[in-house]
Amino acid sequence: MHILSSDLAVTAPLDNVEAGRRSMEESAKPETQEISDRVLVERTQAGDPTAFDELVRRYQPRLLGMLYNMVNNQTDAWDLAMETFEKAYKSIGTFRLDAEFFTWLYRIGYNLTVNFIKRNKHRNNLSMDDADLDLQNRSEFIDVSASGDAEKQSNLAELKKKLNESLMKLSDQHRAVVTMFDIQGLSHAEISKIMNCKEETVRSRLFYAHKQLQKYLKNYL
């Protein structure tokens, strides 16, 4: 098993949310996913490490996107992604075949990341280099009606920077739901499975997070 090979690393769309969305959409199309996740998991459980390599290739971009938006640091995101896949591989025997592999994988990654943030809560995770790489990821939060406003267009870079900083002000749970719902397009049901909570809780956290972002950005929108 070759977890996070250098060939795969080149394609990780940490600074391109549209590429992440395309990868997510393509993975959902039956014609582009010739072998189902279930078959790959069964092969892995039977001792075929190359089957897990395919699962890594399939879900690495999406996982990295989620982890990066949680920690806002490329190095940390790569380390957490590697740890996630390693833990998933070691625990694959416990995976229930009637479950969704990617939500199971995301839950592992989410829990590892929350614990990582708690251990490093006194460290300043906001690297300006990483923040600059991630700015375009956050443009979808900007009101599209502002696109024709020349004054707001001139302040776009400042707004993106402020949005990046605002996301990092949210709690781990609120930043996670915003990342998974608004950036990665996961459903409330999928997020509830990943975060091990009720859908109502997901909706409540999203509502609160959106209100907080609006407050932080009220002078920019």
Secondary structure, 3 states (H helix, E strand, C coil): CCCCCHHHHCCCCCCCHHHHHHHHHHHCCHHHCCCCHHHHHHHHHCCCHHHHHHHHHHHHHHHHHHHHHHHCCHHHHHHHHHHHHHHHHHCHHHCCCCCCHHHHHHHHHHHHHHHHHHHCCCCCCCCHHHHHHHHHHHHHHCCHHHHHCHHHHHCHHHHHHHHHHHHHHCCHHHHHHHHHHHHCCCCHHHHHHHHCCCHHHHHHHHHHHHHHHHHHCCCCC
